[in-house]
Amino acid sequence: MTLPEFSLKDKVVVVSGAARGLGLTQAEALLEAGAIVYALDRLPEPSPEFYTIAERAQKELGTSLQYRQIDVRDVENLNKTVEEIGSKHGRLDGLIAAAGIQQETPALEYKAEDANRMFEVNVTGVFMTSQAVAKQMIKFGNGGSIVLIASMSGTVANRGLICPAYNASKAGVIQLARNLASEWGEHKIRVNTISPGYIVTAMVEELFKQYPERRTEWPKQNMLQRLSKPGEYRGAAVFLISDASSFMTGSDLRMDGGHSAW
């Protein structure tokens, strides 16, 4: 095998927010690298694409993709689900925490309950998911890699996109990762973040219908003069979960087309 450090063969990885979108795209990349993947999401059923990928995992890739419905705010069931996954395989090697929500509202109009919900999902939910996985990693003693999906919005304020609570929550994710890395390094657990730029997903396509000018204005704000696709973050997922990044922890992998480097 060439570049064996990228192999995830027989490793067990949990991906939250993987019923669709970026989480599902990254889950597929992990499967192609050989991992056994469990997708967690609050939706009763994942997207139709999920089942196509799950079938491919079994028939072509010799591994498996399974779905567990769980809201990351339900900490008791979250811990129970993650523990069951670890106990079934006798190991738990990785996590990509991609579950998150967005709300575009001016700061003067933001309601406290909306802000609290944003932080509960995007920060506390990510924290508790990481904690649940880390407990299993420590129990089995093999260490592991945890990847939190942050955003370039955790570092910069987006021009023309009014998301004060979301941006604050993603800044919290970046800082959370640093602190988890500092505490869990002694257990051979690495914790890093990925900070994507603007990604064209189904949700963003709907947003463009409401704000058509953003389709042309957003690309002008980065150095590559275009928007990204979910598939462009596949390699980052495999890199950070695998041994290819074995000496990387407490770091933020910013992938924003140079948006915040101006």
N, C-alpha and C positions, 0 to 999 in steps of 0.2 A: 504493500500500500504506500502510495506517495503521501507525504505530509501526514503521518499517522497521528500527530498531536491534535489534529482537527477531528479525529474520530470520536464519536459518542456511542459506539457500539455497547449495548447492554446497559447503558446508563439510564436512569429514571429521572425524568424532568417534568415538573409541573409548570404550566403556563396559564396564568389567570387572564381573564378577558379574551379568551381564545375561541369564542363561538364564531367570530367573524373578524374581518379587518386585519390590522397589523398583527395582533396576537395569533391569529390562525395562520397567517403567512409565515411567521417565525416558527410556529409549531411544525409546519411542513418542512422547513429547513432542518430542524432538529431531527425529524424522522429520517430525512435523507442522509443525515450524518450517522444514523444508526440508533438513535435514542428511542426509548419507550416513553411516550408522551401522554400526559393527562391534562386535558383542557378543563379549566374551571371558568364558569360564567354564570351570571344570574338569570340568563334567558332560559325559559322552559325547554326550548329546543335550539340547537345551533343552526347556522345557516346551511342551506342545501350543499354548499361547497364542502362543508365539514365532512359529510358522509362520503363524498367522492375521494377526499384525501384519506379518510380512514380506511376505505376499501383498498386504495393504492398501497397504504402502509402495510396492510396484511398480505396482499397478493404479490406485490412487487418488491417491497423493501424489507420484508421479513421482520417487521416490528409491529407496533400497534399504537393507535390513537384512540383514547377513550374520553368520554365526556362525563363531567360531574356538575350538576346544577348547584351552585352555591353563591350566595351574596357575600362578598368579603366583609360586610358589616356584621354578619352572623358569626361571631368569633367562635362560639361553642361548636357549631357544625363545621366551620372551617378547620378547626383543629382536629375534629373527629375524622373528617374526610382525608386530610393530609396524613394523619396517623395510619389510617387504613391502607393508604397507598404505600407508605413506607413498610408497614408490616407485611403486606402481600409480597413485596419483592426483597425484603431484607436489606433495603438501601434506599436512599434518596439523594440524588446527585446534583440537581439543579432546579432553579426557579427563574422564570421570566415573569415579572409582575407587570402585566400590561393593562390590568383593569383600571378604568378611569372614566370620569364624566366631564362634560364641558358645559358652560353656560356663558352666553355673551350678554352682559348687562352692565350699564354704566355704574360706577362706584356709588354715585349719589342715590341710585335707585335700588341697590342690592339689598335684599332682605336677609336678616340674620339667619333665618332657617335655611335659606338657599346656600349661604356661605358655609354654614355648619355641615350641610349635606355634602358640599364639595370637598371640604377638608376630611370629612368622615370616610369618604370613598377613596379620594386621591392620596391622602396621607396616612390616616389611621388604618385604612383597609390594606394599603401596601405594607405598612409596618406589621400588622398582625399576620398577614400572609407570609412575610419574611420570617417572622418569629416562629410560626407553625412549622415551616420548612426547616429552619435552623435547628429546632429541637430534635427533629428526626435525624438530621445530619450529625448532630452531636451524639445522639444515641447510638448510631451505627459506627461512628468513629472514623469515617472515611473523608470527612470534609466535604467540600462542594463549592458551587459557584451560584451566586444570586445576582440577578440582573434586574434592575428597576427601570421601567420606562419613564423617563422624565420628559424634558422638552427644551428646546432652545428658549422657550418662554419662561423657563426657570432662571434664565440669566439676563434676558433682555425684555423690554416692554415692546409688544408688537405694534407697529405703526398701523393704525386703522382697524385694529381688532381689540375690542373693549372687553377684556376678560381679567379683571383684577384678582378675583378669587382663584381662578384656574392658574394664573401665572404664579401667584403666591404659593399655591399647593405644589406646583412643580419645582419651585425653588426649595420647598420643604423636602421633597423627595431627594434632591441632590444632596442636601445636607444630611438627611437621614442615612443615606448610603454611606457617607463618610464615617458617621458615628457607628453604624453597624459593623463596618469594616474594621474599625479600631477595636471593637469589643470581641469580634468573633474570629479575628485573625489567628489567635492562639488555638482555635479549634480547626484550623486549616480551611476555614470558610472565607471565600473571597466575595466582596460585594462591590458592584460597579453600577453605573447608570449609562443609559443611552439617551441622548438628547436629540431627537429628530427635529428637522425643520418642517415646513408645510408638506403634508402628505395628501395626495389625491385619493381619497377613499369614497365609498358610497355616500357617507355622511357629508363629506366636503362637497361632493357633486350637488347634493341637495342645497347646501349653503350657497353655492354659486348661482342657483336659480333665484335665490333671494337677493344676493349681492353679486350680480354678473361682472361688475367692474373688478372684483377681486381675482378673477381668472387671469386677467392681464396685468394687474398691478402687483400681485404677490411675486410673480417670477422676477420682476424688475428689482426686487429688494435683496436678491442674493447674487453671488458672483458667477453662478452657472446660468443664470437667467432662465430658470425653469423650476417647476415643482417636482417633488420626488414621488415615487411610487412605493407601495408597501414592500415589493420585492427587493428594493434596494437596501433593505435592512436585514435581509436573510443572513448574509455573511457575518454581520456584526453579532447576531444572536449565537451562531455556531462558535465564532471566535471567543466570545466572552464566557460561554458555558464550558467550552473545551479546554484542554491543557495548553492550547496554543496561546492562552493568555495567563499562564500559570503564575506569573510574577506581577500581575496587574490587580490591584484592589484599591478601593477608595477613590477611584477615578471616574471622570465623566467623559464618555465618548460622544463628542458633539458632531452630529452629521446633519448640517443645515445648509449645505451648498455655499458656505461662506457668509451666510446671512449676518451672523453676529461678529464677523471678523473685519468688517469695514472699519 
